[in-house]
Amino acid sequence: MKKDRNIFVLDTSAILTQSLPVQVVESNEAFTLKAGSLKATNRISLADAYIASVALELSGVLVHKDPEFENLKPSVEETRLPYKK
């Protein structure tokens, strides 16, 4: 019974994700080089540097609630969500 419930949750999550205005992008050399540069010059994690590099390279807006991204202003356009209280 538990296995069936997990499959239902997975299917529901996949459907909800597909309904969002999200673009899936493949990793490439430009993203990697920009992420390395961001990591080398900012106090952020490598994962966050990579996320920011994709936003920069695609001229996107980084929507987040992670204080680490605040260190990247003004180079990354961002929309900050409210932090948990």
Long-range contacts (C-beta under 8 A, 24 or more apart in sequence): 23-58, 25-54, 25-58, 30-57, 31-57, 38-72, 42-71, 42-72, 43-68, 43-71, 44-68, 44-69, 44-71, 44-72, 52-76
